[in-house]
């Protein structure tokens, strides 16, 4: 019996709380809402504990945590840790045709038969970024080719619309904003314009003279709505090819996005909920039933769950869990606490429980934030009140739990914590920053092309 196809939508920088699928008051994802409203399992509390892109996808596409992959940094050097298989490699061994669109050269995308690219960063001649249309131009013909083969297929699509620059085309551009974005009495973007590391990048794609942060946030919302509309063409193609019933569809993201949160403007650094919380949904028509689950899960749970759903056996000892056991009411080990890491523009780690969030800086950061942050997620879900000084015993308790976890995982992998060994995570060649002033003056991104190169340079090395 032929195995099911796998259509995997990895939507970069997508915050679940900005999707109408997850209750956002603006109708940002109506097509996803409809498609995933029937025969789909939607997880409401999925986390990407290691941000940003490279470690997020590494965990997603291997079923392993950051200790097992040895990947924590955006600018990761080298491959994933020896002995770790990717989802593409496992499926290829099981007779699948595998194609990756839009993720060429990243170690987390290892093992595909084919790699196809599209323009997913800068604007076109009209000043807008037609990212989702561009990926459709590549993905739809590839779906036709794959559907015509005798083998089942794995098609991985890395969508980039919710990633900066947010430049959705008309009529989406201003669908969620009809105020004056250039009101000189509005200074809500001034803090961003004063932030030297990112200022030039934002000036390269913000409308000249824009003063209102809410306009930029509305562009993010519109980018999601534009993406959602274009994704409908992909779902329609499944029906047109007659393979919808034979295809598992998964929708998720590598990390969320900071909009105007915590001074980490319009990016995805900072170990706050807006960055860690991501969407996750599975659909296998006729095989999965509509469910919404609040249980906490992580991206590392994705691969073992998918393989079981697709009927593929493996002896890989995943760090992640098979979420179908939870869905089916079988004995299931809850995992409500997690180790969290970031190596994008800051090097930090921490520990998250359902009630508390501890964030510890491993070197001074360019936002001049305190070394230790502590938030009560029940009473302060937006993480605005740092309680580290008022709650030293809680800090010590959480730090001990974090350090015990690190000791267990480093012993199990027989390697140091990658957070302690990837000391050139920023690519500056100077080792850890000694001061926040040094970090502030060293880190800079100038335009979308520079942003692209942070993730694309590895493709040139292949």
Rosetta blueprint (number, residue, H / E / L):
1 X L
2 X L
3 X L
4 X L
5 X E
6 X E
7 X E
8 X E
9 X E
10 X E
11 X E
12 X L
13 X L
14 X L
15 X L
16 X H
17 X H
18 X H
19 X L
20 X H
21 X H
22 X H
23 X L
24 X L
25 X L
26 X L
27 X L
28 X L
29 X L
30 X H
31 X H
32 X H
33 X H
34 X H
35 X H
36 X L
37 X L
38 X L
39 X L
40 X E
41 X E
42 X E
43 X E
44 X E
45 X E
46 X E
47 X E
48 X L
49 X L
50 X E
51 X E
52 X L
53 X H
54 X H
55 X H
56 X H
57 X H
58 X H
59 X H
60 X H
61 X L
62 X L
63 X L
64 X L
65 X L
66 X H
67 X H
68 X H
69 X H
70 X L
71 X L
72 X L
73 X L
74 X L
75 X L
76 X L
77 X L
78 X L
79 X L
80 X L
81 X L
82 X L
83 X L
84 X L
85 X L
86 X L
87 X H
88 X H
89 X H
90 X H
91 X H
92 X H
93 X H
94 X L
95 X L
96 X L
97 X E
98 X E
99 X E
100 X E
101 X E
102 X L
103 X L
104 X L
105 X L
106 X L
107 X H
108 X H
109 X H
110 X L
111 X L
112 X L
113 X L
114 X E
115 X E
116 X E
117 X L
118 X L
119 X L
120 X L
121 X L
122 X L
123 X L
124 X L
125 X L
126 X L
127 X L
128 X L
129 X L
130 X L
131 X H
132 X H
133 X H
134 X H
135 X H
136 X H
137 X H
138 X H
139 X H
140 X H
141 X H
142 X H
143 X H
144 X H
145 X H
146 X H
147 X H
148 X L
149 X L
150 X L
151 X L
152 X L
153 X E
154 X E
155 X E
156 X E
157 X E
158 X E
159 X E
160 X L
161 X L
162 X L
163 X L
164 X L
165 X L
166 X L
167 X L
168 X L
169 X L
170 X L
171 X L
172 X L
173 X L
174 X L
175 X L
176 X L
177 X L
178 X L
179 X L
180 X L
181 X L
182 X L
183 X L
184 X L
185 X L
186 X L
187 X L
188 X L
189 X L
190 X H
191 X H
192 X H
193 X H
194 X L
195 X L
196 X H
197 X H
198 X H
199 X H
200 X H
201 X H
202 X H
203 X H
204 X L
205 X L
206 X L
207 X L
208 X L
209 X L
210 X L
211 X L
212 X L
213 X H
214 X H
215 X H
216 X H
217 X H
218 X H
219 X H
220 X H
221 X H
222 X H
223 X H
224 X H
225 X H
226 X H
227 X H
228 X H
229 X H
230 X H
231 X H
232 X H
233 X H
234 X H
235 X H
236 X H
237 X H
238 X H
239 X H
240 X H
241 X L
242 X L
243 X L
244 X H
245 X H
246 X H
247 X E
248 X E
249 X E
250 X E
251 X E
252 X E
253 X L
254 X L
255 X L
256 X L
257 X L
258 X E
259 X L
260 X L
261 X L
262 X L
263 X L
264 X L
265 X L
266 X L
267 X E
268 X L
269 X L
270 X L
271 X L
272 X L
273 X H
274 X H
275 X H
276 X H
277 X E
278 X E
279 X E
280 X E
281 X E
282 X E
283 X E
284 X E
285 X L
286 X L
287 X L
288 X L
289 X L
290 X L
291 X E
292 X E
293 X E
294 X E
295 X E
296 X E
297 X E
298 X E
299 X L
300 X L
301 X H
302 X H
303 X H
304 X H
305 X H
306 X H
307 X H
308 X H
309 X H
310 X L
311 X L
312 X L
313 X L
314 X L
315 X L
316 X L
317 X L
318 X L
319 X L
320 X L
321 X L
322 X L
323 X H
324 X H
325 X H
326 X H
327 X H
328 X L
329 X L
330 X L
331 X L
332 X L
333 X L
334 X L
335 X L
336 X L
337 X L
338 X E
339 X E
340 X E
341 X E
342 X E
343 X E
344 X L
345 X L
346 X L
347 X E
348 X E
349 X E
350 X E
351 X E
352 X E
353 X L
354 X L
355 X L
356 X E
357 X E
358 X E
359 X E
360 X E
361 X E
362 X L
363 X L
364 X L
365 X L
366 X L
367 X L
368 X L
369 X L
370 X L
371 X L
372 X E
373 X E
374 X E
375 X E
376 X E
377 X L
378 X L
379 X L
380 X L
381 X L
382 X L
383 X L
384 X L
385 X L
386 X L
387 X L
388 X L
389 X L
390 X L
391 X L
392 X H
393 X H
394 X H
395 X H
396 X H
397 X H
398 X H
399 X H
400 X H
401 X H
402 X H
403 X H
404 X H
405 X H
406 X H
407 X H
408 X H
409 X H
410 X H
411 X H
412 X H
413 X H
414 X L
415 X L
416 X L
417 X L
418 X H
419 X H
420 X H
421 X H
422 X L
423 X L
424 X L
425 X L
426 X L
427 X L
428 X L
429 X L
430 X L
431 X L
432 X L
433 X L
434 X L
435 X L
436 X H
437 X H
438 X H
439 X H
440 X H
441 X H
442 X H
443 X L
444 X L
445 X L
446 X L
447 X L
448 X H
449 X H
450 X H
451 X H
452 X H
453 X H
454 X H
455 X H
456 X H
457 X H
458 X H
459 X H
460 X H
461 X H
462 X L
